[in-house]
Amino acid sequence: MHVEPDAREATRERTGLVERMRAVLLRAELAPPPEEALRHPAAAEAVHTAQHALRSGALGQERRATLSARLGALTAPSGGPAEPAGHLRRSLARALRSLPAPRSDGPPRTAATAAWTGREREVLADALALLAAAWPRSAAEIRETVAEVALLEGNAIDGYTDFAVHGAIFLNRVRLTPGDDGLPAAVRCAEAVLHEATHTRCNAAAVAQPFLLPERASGVGGAGAGTGGPLLIATPLRADPRPLSGLFQQTVVLARIVCLYERLYGSGEAVARRRERVTASARQAVHTLAEHEHCLTPRGGSVLASCAVVAEGGR
């Protein structure tokens, strides 16, 4: 994987994941659906559930029946807007449990999967068309990477991906509206899709060939260092410290967003201002990750180097 998108490489990674998923289902004595249906995020959830159960022994009859029914109902994913469904709601529940505890004096935390309006579907279509026109390689990779786009509402989560429903990306509906800074809705949405699709690509690519060396038990620095806990690091895009894998993915995401805004150069002052802010965040991410370069595999180091070139304006 590199900063420059690659649809063919993404397809190979997806094929490898599908083969792994099929192997888990066979071990669990579950009939795998056709290959295209195995691309569905709900299939990924069923595989994760089966794999977790297998670690404790054989799959129970009731759970096998439930998973078999879910798998049997799957068809090929649309690649576009997805209405609220069980696997998406369960993913959101997991995401909410992973958030830091809210401040006692802060607003109530709200989040739910939402139905798409006609206007929101139009904005997403405009965003994908913008990506196809400005950066065709990115649009091609997204078509191979993203199986469905789920919509969120509420103030708790701006957007995320979840490997347990791999292929689904979650966008808060505010990301499909114009920004207070003047950024058009289609541009904001294109950035959001690219952001979450890059996380999805990183997740699949890391299965094929890891970017990070096995985490050291004692950590290297920051929160968790010397305590036996994982290394947690301050990152540009999150208020709470993140593991090194989170910083790595943020660095790739930011580098790709810089590339997008370079291709949108001349599209107005709001786009220029956003490019400057994202570039500053990318530089911060690159510099922080470089401090932990000894934790990267050769492949991870190569990706960091390409992100550094972008962040420093060499692209």
Backbone as a ProteinNet text record, in pm:
[ID]
protein_1_A
[PRIMARY]
MHVEPDAREATRERTGLVERMRAVLLRAELAPPPEEALRHPAAAEAVHTAQHALRSGALGQERRATLSARLGALTAPSGGPAEPAGHLRRSLARALRSLPAPRSDGPPRTAATAAWTGREREVLADALALLAAAWPRSAAEIRETVAEVALLEGNAIDGYTDFAVHGAIFLNRVRLTPGDDGLPAAVRCAEAVLHEATHTRCNAAAVAQPFLLPERASGVGGAGAGTGGPLLIATPLRADPRPLSGLFQQTVVLARIVCLYERLYGSGEAVARRRERVTASARQAVHTLAEHEHCLTPRGGSVLASCAVVAEGGR
[TERTIARY]
84.3	0	87.9	39.6	109.8	7.8	55.9	-36.5	-118.9	-54.9	-128.1	-220.3	-349.5	-443.1	-411.6	-453.2	-427.5	-543.8	-634.3	-754.2	-720.3	-622.1	-587.5	-531	-445.3	-390.5	-501.5	-594.5	-707.3	-791.6	-808.6	-885.7	-815.8	-683.7	-609	-622.8	-615	-629.7	-769.5	-869.1	-1006.7	-1025.8	-967.4	-977.4	-913.7	-799.1	-734.9	-821	-887.2	-977.2	-1093.8	-1151.3	-1264.2	-1223.1	-1102.3	-1054.2	-1040	-989.6	-978.9	-1116.9	-1210.4	-1346.3	-1410.4	-1391	-1447.6	-1389	-1259.2	-1194.2	-1251	-1277.2	-1336	-1475.3	-1555.3	-1691.4	-1689.9	-1598.5	-1589.8	-1548	-1456	-1417.7	-1535.2	-1620.4	-1737.7	-1855.1	-1832.2	-1935.6	-2055.1	-2022.5	-2123.3	-2099.3	-2207.2	-2194.8	-2163.9	-2047.4	-2015.7	-2110.2	-2155	-2234.7	-2144.8	-2201.3	-2118.2	-2018.4	-1912	-1802.9	-1851.3	-1939.9	-1986.8	-2063.5	-2140.5	-2212.3	-2116.4	-2002	-1902.5	-1839.5	-1855.6	-1807.3	-1897.8	-2016.3	-2111.3	-2059.6	-2067.6	-2022	-2090.4	-2214.4	-2281.2	-2216.7	-2156	-2082.3	-1958	-1889.5	-1772.3	-1812.1	-1924.7	-1970.9	-1997	-2060.6	-2087.8	-1958.1	-1859	-1730.7	-1661.8	-1662	-1600.7	-1670.8	-1802.2	-1877.4	-1840.4	-1833.8	-1798.6	-1655.9	-1563.7	-1424.2	-1409.5	-1481.2	-1476.2	-1529.7	-1639.1	-1696.9	-1604.4	-1535.2	-1445.7	-1327.9	-1288.7	-1179.2	-1217.9	-1348.6	-1396.4	-1442	-1431	-1475.2	-1563.6	-1647.2	-1736.6	-1848.3	-1902.8	-2014.2	-2141.3	-2215.5	-2340.4	-2444.1	-2538.5	-2638.1	-2724	-2763.5	-2849.4	-2775.9	-2649.8	-2573.3	-2544.8	-2516	-2490.8	-2614.4	-2731.8	-2855.5	-2876.6	-2847.4	-2863.6	-2769.2	-2642	-2544.3	-2573.6	-2619.2	-2652.2	-2765.4	-2864	-2976	-2928.5	-2841.2	-2789.4	-2710.2	-2625	-2542.5	-2627.6	-2728.1	-2812.7	-2895	-2917.5	-2999.1	-2918.4	-2786.7	-2701.6	-2695.4	-2686.6	-2660.5	-2538.8	-2498.7	-2384.5	-2417.3	-2323.7	-2349.6	-2359.2	-2428.5	-2454.6	-2336.9	-2250	-2141.2	-2184.5	-2313.3	-2364.9	-2436.1	-2534.7	-2603.5	-2670.9	-2657	-2718.2	-2815.7	-2934.8	-3033.1	-2999.4	-3047.9	-3016.8	-3048.8	-2956.5	-2972.3	-2904	-2931.2	-2882.5	-2732.1	-2656.2	-2511	-2456.1	-2521.9	-2477.1	-2509.5	-2627.6	-2662.5	-2572.4	-2540.9	-2451.9	-2311.1	-2265.4	-2135.1	-2132.5	-2237.6	-2243.1	-2241.9	-2311.3	-2311.2	-2169.5	-2094.3	-1955.9	-1871	-1892.3	-1815	-1841.4	-1965	-1998.1	-1932.5	-1926.2	-1862.4	-1712.7	-1652.1	-1507.5	-1469.4	-1567.2	-1536.4	-1496.4	-1413.5	-1384.1	-1512.3	-1512.7	-1630.8	-1658	-1784.2	-1814.7	-1792.5	-1768	-1753.9	-1886.9	-1880	-2003.6	-2077.8	-2004.3	-2068.8	-2094.8	-2070.9	-2090.7	-2231.6	-2264.1	-2397.9	-2416.4	-2540.8	-2565.4	-2511.1	-2458	-2402.4	-2515.2	-2525.7	-2630.4	-2570.2	-2625.9	-2579.9	-2680.6	-2708	-2797.7	-2770	-2796.1	-2793	-2916.8	-2904.7	-3011.6	-3047	-3169.3	-3215	-3169.2	-3135.6	-3089.7	-3207.9	-3193.5	-3290	-3247.6	-3341.4	-3308.4	-3195.5	-3197.7	-3093.1	-2957.5	-2951.6	-2824.9	-2770.3	-2857.6	-2812.1	-2751.5	-2810.1	-2757.1	-2618.8	-2601.3	-2471.7	-2365	-2398.6	-2302.7	-2267.7	-2368.3	-2341.4	-2252.3	-2278.2	-2193.8	-2050.9	-2035.4	-1902.6	-1824.6	-1891.3	-1824	-1788.5	-1875.6	-1845.1	-1726.7	-1719.8	-1606.5	-1475.9	-1477.6	-1358.6	-1319.6	-1419.1	-1390	-1327	-1370.8	-1317.3	-1180.3	-1166.1	-1042.3	-931.4	-967.6	-866.9	-921	-920.1	-980	-925.1	-795.6	-737.8	-800.1	-827.8	-891.8	-1033.5	-1107.9	-1245.5	-1248.6	-1153.2	-1147.9	-1119.5	-1027.1	-997	-1116.5	-1186.1	-1303.3	-1409.4	-1427.5	-1526.2	-1490.4	-1361.8	-1319.1	-1318	-1316.9	-1295.8	-1423.9	-1509.7	-1628.8	-1747.8	-1807.2	-1922.8	-2055	-2059.9	-2180.8	-2146	-2227.6	-2207	-2324.4	-2294.9	-2398.1	-2400.8	-2519.4	-2538	-2563.1	-2497.6	-2515.1	-2579.5	-2648.1	-2692.7	-2660.4	-2650.9	-2614.5	-2477.8	-2439.3	-2316.2	-2198.2	-2216.6	-2111.8	-1999.4	-2031.2	-1931.6	-1945.1	-1831.5	-1829.6	-1823.7	-1761.5	-1747.9	-1648.9	-1658	-1564.2	-1575	-1481.8	-1490.1	-1475.8	-1516.8	-1515.9	-1479.5	-1363.9	-1320.7	-1419.6	-1498.7	-1598.6	-1710.9	-1728.6	-1823.3	-1743.7	-1632.3	-1539.6	-1611.3	-1580.5	-1642.8	-1746.4	-1799.2	-1893	-1816.1	-1854.3	-1801.7	-1919.8	-1896	-2001.5	-1972.3	-2067.9	-2054.5	-2166.6	-2131.2	-2235.2	-2298.6	-2429	-2497	-2453.1	-2391.3	-2342.4	-2230.4	-2164.2	-2055.6	-2108.2	-2240.2	-2303.2	-2371.5	-2327.9	-2382.1	-2267.5	-2296.7	-2189.4	-2125.9	-1997	-1927.3	-1944.9	-1930.1	-1935.8	-1823.6	-1717.4	-1603.1	-1620.9	-1739.7	-1766	-1736.4	-1689.6	-1658.3	-1788	-1801.1	-1926.1	-1953.5	-2080.6	-2121.8	-2054.3	-2047.6	-1988.1	-1840.8	-1770.2	-1628.2	-1610.8	-1691.5	-1683.6	-1713.6	-1813	-1849.9	-1741.2	-1682.5	-1574.1	-1457.1	-1421.4	-1313.6	-1350.7	-1476.2	-1519.1	-1514.6	-1559.9	-1556.6	-1412.4	-1326.5	-1185.6	-1122.3	-1153.3	-1101.5	-1136.5	-1265.3	-1307.9	-1269.2	-1270.8	-1230.1	-1081.9	-1000.9	-859	-837.9	-913.3	-907.7	-941.9	-1045.8	-1087.3	-976.8	-914	-803.7	-686.7	-653.1	-543.2	-571.9	-695.8	-731	-707.5	-750.6	-732.6	-586.3	-515.1	-374	-290.3	-324.9	-248	-265.1	-379.7	-398.7	-303.2	-289.3	-202.5	-55.8	-17.2	123	127.6	156.5	146.6	237.3	191.7	270.7	351.8	309.2	371.7	431.6	544.4	601	511.5	518.5	437.6	461.8	352	362.5	446.6	536.7	622	541.6	555.9	472.6	487.9	607.1	629.1	601.6	566	546.4	679.6	675.3	797	800.5	685.8	677.7	534.3	503.2	366.1	285.7	154	68.1	88.8	100.5	119.1	263.8	358.3	499.7	542	609.6	659.8	553.8	430.1	320.6	272.5	327.6	278	159.1	113.2	-1.1	43.8	-49.7	-14.2	29.5	109.3	154.8	37.4	11.3	-93.7	-29.5	-69.5	-1.2	-104.3	-69.6	-152.8	-145.8	-260.9	-267.3	-343.3	-326.8	-390.2	-543.1	-603.2	-746.3	-832.2	-770.2	-847.6	-802.6	-899.5	-865.9	-806.4	-851.6	-801.4	-678	-579.2	-460.4	-499.3	-425.5	-456.6	-338.7	-362.5	-251	-172.4	-53.2	33.7	-34.8	-115	-186.5	-281.2	-344.4	-432.8	-357.7	-240	-157.6	-112.8	-73.1	-28.4	-139.6	-260	-369.2	-404.6	-402.3	-428.9	-329.1	-204.1	-100.6	-130.6	-169.4	-203.5	-328	-428.3	-551.7	-521.3	-444.9	-415.5	-334.9	-239.4	-160.8	-251.3	-344.5	-434.8	-528.5	-572.4	-660	-583.3	-456	-372.9	-368.4	-348.6	-345	-476	-587.6	-717.4	-726.2	-689.2	-701.8	-601.9	-489.4	-398.9	-465.8	-544.4	-613.9	-734.7	-780.7	-891.9	-841.9	-710.4	-652.1	-722.1	-753.4	-822.2	-972.3	-1022.6	-1167.8	-1226.4	-1149.3	-1202.4	-1120.4	-1144.8	-1067.8	-1093.5	-1217.2	-1247.4	-1166.5	-1154	-1074.8	-927.3	-876.9	-736.7	-709.2	-802.6	-783.5	-785.5	-877	-884.5	-757.5	-704.4	-579.7	-467	-457.9	-352.6	-365.9	-488.7	-508.3	-475.2	-519.2	-493.2	-343.9	-276.4	-133.1	-58.1	-98.3	-34.3	-56.3	-175.8	-203.4	-122.3	-107	-29.3	116.3	171.4	310.4	324.8	229.4	233.9	229.5	141	129.2	257.5	314.2	438.2	551	565.6	674.3	657	533.1	509	535.4	486.6	507.4	655.6	729.5	872.2	948.2	896.9	960.8	950	858.2	836.9	863.9	949.3	973.8	1030.7	1100.8	1157.5	1049.6	923.9	813	746	791.5	730.3	803.5	728.8	789.8	851.5	932.8	983.9	871.8	760.5	648.3	590.3	575.3	525.2	617.7	748.7	844.3	836.2	811	797.5	674.5	563.4	442.5	465.6	532.2	563.7	645.8	744.7	828.3	746.4	651.9	569.7	475.7	427	343.1	424.2	552.4	637.9	658.8	674.9	692.9	570.4	452.1	329.1	316.1	339.8	320.6	416.6	535.5	634.7	626.5	522.9	501	581.9	631.6	713.5	634.2	502	419.5	337.6
-119.6	0	124.7	229.1	356.4	468.5	591.8	704.7	706.2	683.1	678.1	556.7	574.7	461.6	360.9	237.6	129.9	31.4	39	-44.8	-191.9	-223.3	-364.6	-427.1	-351.6	-402	-417.5	-322.5	-332.4	-455.4	-487.4	-606.6	-732.8	-738.7	-855.7	-872.3	-761.9	-767.5	-813.4	-763.2	-804.4	-952.9	-1001.3	-1143.8	-1228.8	-1184.1	-1256.4	-1260.6	-1149.5	-1146.7	-1242	-1243.1	-1332.4	-1477.8	-1512	-1650.2	-1684.5	-1591.5	-1613.8	-1629.1	-1547	-1555.4	-1689.7	-1734.3	-1863.4	-1976.3	-1969.4	-2073.5	-2077.4	-1960	-1956	-2017.9	-1983.4	-2037.4	-2189	-2240.8	-2385.8	-2453.7	-2391.7	-2448.7	-2448.9	-2348.6	-2339.4	-2422.8	-2495.8	-2578.5	-2495.2	-2378.3	-2290.5	-2283.8	-2285.8	-2280.3	-2138.1	-2113.4	-1977.8	-1936.3	-1810.8	-1761.3	-1739.4	-1704.6	-1674.9	-1563.3	-1557.1	-1462.7	-1319.2	-1276.3	-1137.9	-1109.4	-1206.7	-1187.2	-1183.3	-1252.5	-1248.1	-1109.7	-1025.5	-887	-802.3	-852.1	-772.5	-754.8	-632.9	-613.5	-704.4	-742.2	-834.3	-972.2	-1010.8	-1137.2	-1128.6	-1014.8	-996.2	-1009	-950.7	-961.4	-1107	-1182.8	-1324.1	-1402.4	-1371.7	-1441	-1409.2	-1281.3	-1243.5	-1312.8	-1321.9	-1388.7	-1536.7	-1601.3	-1743.7	-1765.1	-1679.1	-1693.8	-1679.6	-1583.2	-1563.7	-1686.8	-1741.7	-1860.2	-1980	-1993.8	-2108	-2105.9	-1987.1	-1980.2	-2046.4	-2054	-2115.2	-2258.8	-2307.9	-2444	-2445.2	-2544.8	-2557	-2453	-2421.7	-2328.6	-2396.4	-2329.8	-2386.4	-2396.7	-2487.3	-2511.6	-2388.1	-2319.6	-2202.2	-2090.1	-2066.2	-1960.6	-1997.2	-2124.6	-2165.6	-2140.8	-2170.2	-2148.7	-2000.5	-1915.3	-1771	-1718.7	-1759.5	-1713.1	-1768.3	-1892	-1952.8	-1875.2	-1834.3	-1757.7	-1621.3	-1557	-1426.2	-1439.5	-1538.8	-1557.1	-1593.5	-1675.3	-1718.2	-1606.8	-1499.2	-1387.8	-1281.8	-1296.6	-1190.5	-1194.5	-1075.6	-1059.1	-968.6	-942.8	-853.8	-714.2	-648	-512.4	-412.8	-301.9	-202.9	-112	-92.5	3.2	145.7	164.8	299.1	312.3	403.9	428.7	302.5	280.3	165.4	215	160.9	196.3	125	175.3	112.9	-36.6	-115.7	-261.2	-312.7	-439	-494.2	-487.4	-526.1	-526.1	-385.5	-285.5	-147.7	-95.7	-126.5	-83.2	-149.2	-276.1	-344	-284.9	-248.8	-185.4	-52.3	27	156.3	137.8	38.2	12.4	-18.3	-96.5	-125.1	1.7	84.6	208.3	300	308	393.4	342.8	211.6	155.2	183.5	205.2	228.4	374.2	464.7	606.3	635.7	737.3	779	822.7	812.6	854.9	1002.8	1040.7	1182.3	1267.7	1393.2	1487.4	1502.5	1511.3	1521.9	1651.1	1756.7	1885.4	1907.9	1803.6	1816.5	1780.5	1802.1	1767.4	1616.8	1569.3	1424.9	1370	1248.8	1185.6	1116.7	1148.9	1089.8	1030.4	918.5	855.4	749.5	744.9	642.7	628.3	509.5	494.5	562.4	622.5	706.4	663.9	697	674.7	790.4	759.1	860.1	937.8	1070	1150.2	1155.1	1196.6	1210.5	1309.2	1420.1	1521.3	1465.5	1388	1330.5	1231.6	1156.8	1066.2	1146.5	1261.4	1345.7	1399.6	1440.3	1492.5	1382.7	1262.6	1152.6	1125	1125.4	1103.4	1213.3	1338.9	1450.5	1434.8	1388.4	1370.8	1262.9	1152.9	1045.1	1089.5	1170.5	1223.9	1319.9	1399.3	1490.4	1411.5	1304.3	1220.8	1158.2	1112.3	1048.9	1148.1	1273.9	1374.7	1425.2	1448.6	1508.6	1407.1	1284	1183.5	1045.7	1012.1	885.7	761.9	759.2	641.9	622.7	732.9	723.7	669.2	720.7	673.8	526	480	338.9	251.7	295.8	217.4	213.3	325.2	329.3	231.7	221.4	125.4	-18	-48.2	-182.5	-202.3	-94.3	-100.5	-85.8	5.5	38.2	-42.5	-119.1	-202.5	-131.6	-46.1	31.1	151	255.4	378.7	395.4	388.6	402.7	547.4	593.9	731.9	733.6	828.7	847.6	982.3	991.2	1120	1126.6	1246.5	1263.7	1328.5	1360.7	1437.2	1352.6	1220.5	1138.7	1102.9	1075.3	1022.4	1093	1143.6	1213.4	1115.8	1001.4	899	794.9	674.6	570.8	450.4	356.4	224.7	120.9	-1.2	-109.9	-237	-297.2	-416.2	-531.2	-529.5	-635	-627.3	-513.1	-501	-441.9	-506.5	-454.2	-427.3	-311.7	-270.1	-162.3	-150.7	-43.6	78.3	195.7	318.8	396.7	466.1	538.7	687.5	765.4	910.3	977.3	1075.3	1156.3	1246	1262.2	1338.3	1484.2	1536.7	1674.8	1686.3	1573.9	1578.3	1586.3	1583.4	1597.7	1733.5	1829.8	1965.8	2063.8	2185.3	2284.7	2316.5	2347.7	2381.1	2526.5	2555.8	2694.1	2777.3	2709.2	2778.5	2802.2	2766.2	2787.7	2669.9	2559	2441.2	2378.6	2355.7	2299.7	2159.4	2122.9	1992.8	1878.5	1886.7	1776.9	1759.8	1869.6	1861.2	1800.5	1845.8	1789.9	1640	1601.6	1460.9	1380.2	1435.3	1365	1341	1441.3	1423.5	1313.8	1315.6	1216.1	1074.8	1058.4	926	879.6	967.8	932.4	895.1	971.7	946.7	805.3	772.9	642.7	528.1	552	447.8	415	514.9	489.7	404.1	429.3	340.5	196.8	181.9	49.4	-19.1	55.8	0.2	-38.7	47.2	16.1	-112	-130.2	-250.3	-376.2	-374.1	-491.6	-511.7	-402.6	-413.3	-468.6	-430.9	-477	-626.3	-682	-826.7	-899.4	-846.6	-910.2	-896.3	-778.1	-752.6	-638.6	-668.2	-566.5	-446.7	-332.5	-210.2	-191.5	-255.8	-238.8	-369.6	-359.1	-476.1	-515	-639.3	-678.1	-581.3	-537.5	-435.2	-484.5	-396.9	-433.8	-424	-524.7	-533.9	-412.3	-354	-243	-107	-103.2	25.5	91.1	206.7	276.8	416.7	472.4	607.8	652.8	759	805.2	721.3	734.8	660	511.6	439.3	295.6	254.3	345.7	309.6	267.4	154.2	106.5	47.5	37.9	-13.2	-147.9	-196.8	-320.6	-298.5	-172	-142.6	-103	-87.2	-48.8	96.7	125.2	261.3	344.3	458.6	550.4	685.7	746.6	865.6	972.8	1098.4	1210.4	1220.3	1236.6	1240.1	1364.7	1405.3	1529.1	1525.6	1409.1	1404.1	1359.4	1320.8	1271	1340.5	1372.4	1433.7	1332.2	1206	1101.8	1036	996	928.6	801.7	771.2	656.9	561	432.6	340.2	376	318.7	349.1	316	208.6	174.8	286.4	351.8	463.9	581.3	611.9	719.7	686.5	562.1	523.9	548.2	500.5	518.3	665.5	743.7	886.7	952.5	911.4	970.1	943.7	820.7	787.3	864.5	869.2	941.6	1087.7	1152.3	1294.5	1318.3	1230.5	1246.7	1237.5	1143.2	1129.9	1249.6	1304.4	1421.1	1541.9	1554.6	1660.3	1644.3	1521.1	1495.8	1535.9	1508.3	1546.5	1697.5	1771.5	1917.3	1979.2	1914.3	1961.9	1952.2	1848	1829.5	1922.3	1976.7	2071.8	2216	2234.8	2369.1	2460.1	2580	2675.4	2669.6	2589.2	2574.7	2670.2	2770.6	2870.8	2882.5	2992	3019.9	2916.1	2866.8	2769	2641.4	2598.4	2479.8	2505.1	2623.5	2656.7	2657.1	2714.2	2716.5	2575.7	2493.4	2356	2280.1	2302.1	2236	2273.1	2400.6	2443.5	2375	2365.9	2303.8	2154.7	2086.8	1943.1	1917.1	2001	1983.2	1999.4	2096.1	2113.6	1990.6	1934.1	1813.2	1695.1	1686.7	1577.6	1586.6	1707	1723.4	1679.5	1719.5	1680.3	1528.8	1464.6	1318.8	1251.3	1297.8	1239.2	1252.5	1370.9	1393	1305.3	1290.9	1207.4	1060.6	1014.2	874.8	846.1	943.8	923.9	898.6	951.4	927.3	780.5	706.7	565.7	476.8	526.3	452.6	313.2	296.9	166.2	62	106.5	14.3	-28.5	24	-5.2	-118.6	-196.2	-294.1	-218.7	-284.7	-216.8	-158.6	-232	-178.8	-54.2	-58.1	58.7	177.5	153.1	261	321.4	238.1	288.2	377.5	337.8	419.5	551.9	548.2	672.2	765.2	711.2	794.6	863	791.3	852.6	957	935	1035.2	1161.2	1143.5	1258.3	1344.4	1281.5	1357.2	1445	1387.2	1462.9	1576.6	1545	1644.7	1762.4	1737.5	1843.9	1914.1	1882.2	1955.2	1908.6	1784.2	1733.6	1662	1669.1	1597.7	1695.9
0	0	0	-67.8	-75.2	-58.9	-51.7	-49.3	-177.5	-290.2	-417.5	-417.8	-439.8	-439.4	-549.2	-526.9	-621.3	-614.8	-710.4	-708.7	-724.4	-808.4	-828.9	-702	-632.9	-507.1	-403.5	-399.8	-306.6	-336.5	-463.3	-500	-452.9	-468.3	-420.3	-269.9	-197.7	-52.3	-13.4	-83.4	-54.2	-82.9	-191.4	-224.2	-115	-64.1	44.9	169.7	199.7	315.6	296.9	178	149.8	168.2	124.7	142.1	290.2	370.2	514.5	577.7	533.8	587.8	555.9	432.4	392.5	478.6	505.3	586	727	787	921.7	921	821.4	814.8	799.5	720.6	703.2	833.9	907.5	1037.2	1133.8	1119.9	1206.5	1155.4	1045.8	983.8	938.5	882.6	824.5	673.7	596.7	451.6	407.5	344.9	299.4	186.1	187.3	74.6	-46.6	-160.8	-279	-249.7	-330.5	-303.9	-294.9	-383.7	-379.6	-251.4	-202.5	-76.4	41.5	30	137.3	150.1	49.5	58.5	146.4	179	256.8	398.8	455.1	593.1	694.5	669.2	760.8	759	646.3	640.2	727.2	723	809.2	955.4	992.4	1131.4	1169	1081.4	1109.1	1125.6	1042.6	1052	1183.5	1222.5	1350.4	1467.2	1461.5	1567.4	1574	1457.3	1452.6	1502.1	1460.2	1500.5	1651.9	1709.6	1854.7	1927.2	1876.1	1939.1	1928.1	1815.8	1796.1	1894	1939	2036.2	2167.9	2195.1	2318.8	2298.7	2176.7	2147.4	2024.4	2015	1899.5	1906.6	1789.6	1780.5	1829.4	1917.6	1966.9	1856.4	1872.5	1768.2	1742.6	1849.1	1832.7	1760.7	1800.3	1735	1589.7	1562.8	1425.4	1338.8	1394.2	1318.6	1289.8	1389.2	1370.6	1262.8	1272.3	1174	1035.9	1029.9	900.4	832.9	912.5	856.4	805.1	881.9	838.9	709.1	702.6	583.6	462.4	483.3	372.8	312.8	389.8	341.2	268.4	265	210.7	58	1.3	-141.6	-156.1	-277.5	-299.8	-248.2	-180.8	-130.7	-245	-217	-321.8	-348.7	-248.7	-262.1	-234.3	-207.6	-185	-52.2	-43	83.1	136.7	267.7	333	438.4	437.8	539.8	670.7	785.4	914.5	913	964.2	968.2	1094	1126.4	1251.5	1266.3	1160.9	1174.1	1192.2	1134.2	1150.1	1290	1340.9	1476.3	1580.1	1561.9	1658	1651.5	1533.2	1519.7	1593	1576.8	1644.6	1796.3	1845	1989.9	2038.3	1959.6	1996.8	1994.6	1892.8	1881.7	2000.4	2043.4	2157.4	2284.8	2301.4	2421.1	2424.4	2308	2301.7	2326.2	2330.8	2348.8	2493.3	2513.5	2651.1	2722.3	2852.4	2929.3	2903.9	2884.8	2858.7	2983.5	2961.9	3073.9	3145.7	3276	3354.3	3325.3	3285.5	3259.6	3110.9	3028	2884.4	2842.8	2714.7	2665.6	2662.2	2666.8	2657.1	2525.7	2530	2410.7	2333.7	2204.5	2121.8	1995.7	1951.8	1827.4	1785.9	1657.1	1602.2	1454.2	1399.2	1254.4	1197.9	1080.6	1026.4	885.1	846.5	709.4	621.4	497	402.5	345.2	336.1	262.4	116.1	31.3	-110.4	-132.2	-57.9	-73.8	-33.1	74.4	119.6	17.6	-45.6	-152.6	-267.8	-298.8	-405.4	-369.3	-243.8	-201	-210.3	-165.5	-175.5	-321.5	-408.8	-551.5	-607.7	-567.4	-612.7	-561.6	-436.5	-378.1	-453	-485.3	-557.9	-699.8	-760.7	-893.7	-887.5	-780.6	-762.6	-750.7	-671.7	-657	-790.7	-866.3	-995.1	-1092.5	-1085.7	-1176.9	-1131.4	-999.2	-948.8	-927.9	-890.3	-856.6	-893.6	-1021.1	-1067.2	-997.1	-967.7	-900.3	-761.8	-694.2	-562.9	-575.3	-672.2	-692.3	-726.4	-808.3	-845.9	-724.5	-638.8	-519	-424.8	-409.6	-322.6	-370.3	-500.9	-553.3	-515.3	-503.4	-465.5	-313.8	-239	-94.1	-13.8	-54.7	23.4	-26.2	64.9	29.3	54.9	156.5	183.3	270.4	259.9	335	430.8	560.5	662.7	711.4	746.1	790.5	941.3	1008.5	1152.2	1179.2	1292.7	1343.5	1492.1	1544.7	1684.2	1696.3	1819.7	1842.5	1885.9	1900.5	1961.4	1865.1	1740.6	1646.9	1512.6	1462.3	1335.2	1218	1239.6	1136.8	1184.3	1131.2	1172.9	1080.7	1097.3	1035.4	1145.7	1116.2	1214.3	1138.6	1172.8	1100.1	1115.8	1223.8	1243.3	1140.7	1076.1	963.1	845.7	816	715.2	583.2	526.3	401.2	421.7	544.3	575.1	624.3	578.6	635.8	693.3	803.8	875.1	868	818.9	808.2	885.4	967.3	1030.6	924.7	933.8	827.8	824	930.6	922.2	820.2	788.6	691	547.6	532.4	401.8	388.9	469.9	466	445.4	398	382.9	517.7	516.5	639.8	677.6	805.5	851	790.7	744.7	684.3	535.2	483.3	341.8	252.9	309.1	227.9	177.3	45.7	-9.1	43.9	45.1	98	23.8	-109	-185.9	-153.4	-129.9	-96	42.4	138.9	274.1	271.8	195.1	187.5	117.1	11.8	-57.9	36.1	115.4	213	313.5	361.4	460.3	402.8	279.6	216.3	199.3	148.4	131.5	265.3	368	502.7	548.6	548.6	602.2	508.2	378.4	284	300.9	334.5	356.3	480	587.2	703.8	663.3	582	538	458.5	368.2	289.5	379.5	475.9	568.7	646	690.3	766	684	559	473.4	438.9	411.8	374.2	489.3	613.1	728.9	753	712.8	725	630.7	509.7	410.5	448.1	497.4	530.2	632.1	759.3	865.7	842.6	894.1	890.2	1018.1	1127	1257.4	1304.7	1373.4	1439.7	1556.5	1603.4	1719.4	1834.5	1897.1	2001.5	2117.9	2164.8	2276.9	2406.2	2490.7	2610.7	2700.7	2705.7	2798	2737.2	2611.3	2545	2515.4	2450.8	2412.5	2471.5	2499.1	2553.8	2552.2	2624.4	2629.5	2727.1	2722	2812.4	2792.4	2902.6	2895	2901.9	2879	2880	3019.5	3027.9	3154.3	3244.4	3197.4	3280.7	3232	3121.3	3063.4	2973	2960.3	2874.5	2736.3	2644.2	2507.8	2500.4	2400.1	2375.6	2324.6	2391	2349	2321.7	2209.9	2159.7	2125.5	2152.7	2108.6	1956.5	1891.8	1745.6	1699.9	1573.5	1527.6	1524.4	1501	1473.3	1591.5	1702.9	1816.2	1944	2030.3	2158.3	2254.8	2245.6	2334.1	2272.1	2353.9	2299.6	2225.3	2118.8	2033.9	2030.1	2002.1	1983.7	1858.1	1846.3	1733	1600.6	1598.3	1474.9	1433.9	1534.6	1503	1445.4	1503.3	1448.7	1308	1283.5	1150.3	1048	1079.8	984.6	966.5	1075.8	1062.4	968	975.2	890	742.9	711.6	572.9	529.1	616.9	586	554.9	640.9	621.7	494.6	465.8	342.6	220.2	222	107.4	95.4	208.7	202.3	148.4	187.4	128.1	-23.7	-70.1	-215.2	-282	-214.4	-271	-286	-182.1	-189.5	-286	-306.6	-411.1	-547.5	-565.9	-694	-707.1	-595.5	-598.8	-593.9	-611.3	-605.5	-706.2	-661.1	-747.4	-735.3	-638.2	-622.4	-519.5	-477.6	-385.9	-259.3	-186	-64.3	44	56.1	161	139.7	14.4	-16.8	14.6	-18.3	9.1	159.1	235.9	381.2	438.9	389.1	438.6	403.4	285.5	246	341.8	379.7	471.1	606.6	657.7	789	784.6	679.8	669.7	652.3	575.1	555.7	687.5	769.4	899.7	987.3	984.1	1061.8	1009.4	877.4	818.8	861.8	862.6	907.4	1053.3	1136.1	1277	1291.5	1215.8	1222.6	1177.2	1066.7	1014.6	1116.1	1175.2	1270.4	1394.1	1442	1559.7	1527.8	1412.6	1375.5	1353.5	1298.9	1274.9	1404.8	1516.8	1645.6	1687.1	1624.6	1657.8	1535.8	1445.3	1321.5	1347.8	1461.7	1494.6	1522.7	1537.7	1561.2	1430.8	1317.5	1188.8	1117.9	1042	952.5	833.9	751.5	632.2	545.1	535	456.3	522.6	655.3	725.7	710.2	715.4	695.6	557.6	457.7	321	307.3	370.8	365.9	437.8	553.4	625.2	537.9	468.1	382.3	273.9	213.9	108.8	167.7	291.7	357.7	386.9	424.9	454.8	331.5	217.5	92.9	65.9	84.7	62.8	163.8	291.7	397.6	383.5	331.1	316.7	182.1	104.7	-19.3	-136.7	-129.4	-238.7	-344	-338.1	-434.8	-513.9
[MASK]
+++++++++++++++++++++++++++++++++++++++++++++++++++++++++++++++++++++++++++++++++++++++++++++++++++++++++++++++++++++++++++++++++++++++++++++++++++++++++++++++++++++++++++++++++++++++++++++++++++++++++++++++++++++++++++++++++++++++++++++++++++++++++++++++++++++++++++++++++++++++++++++++++++++++++++++++++++++++++++

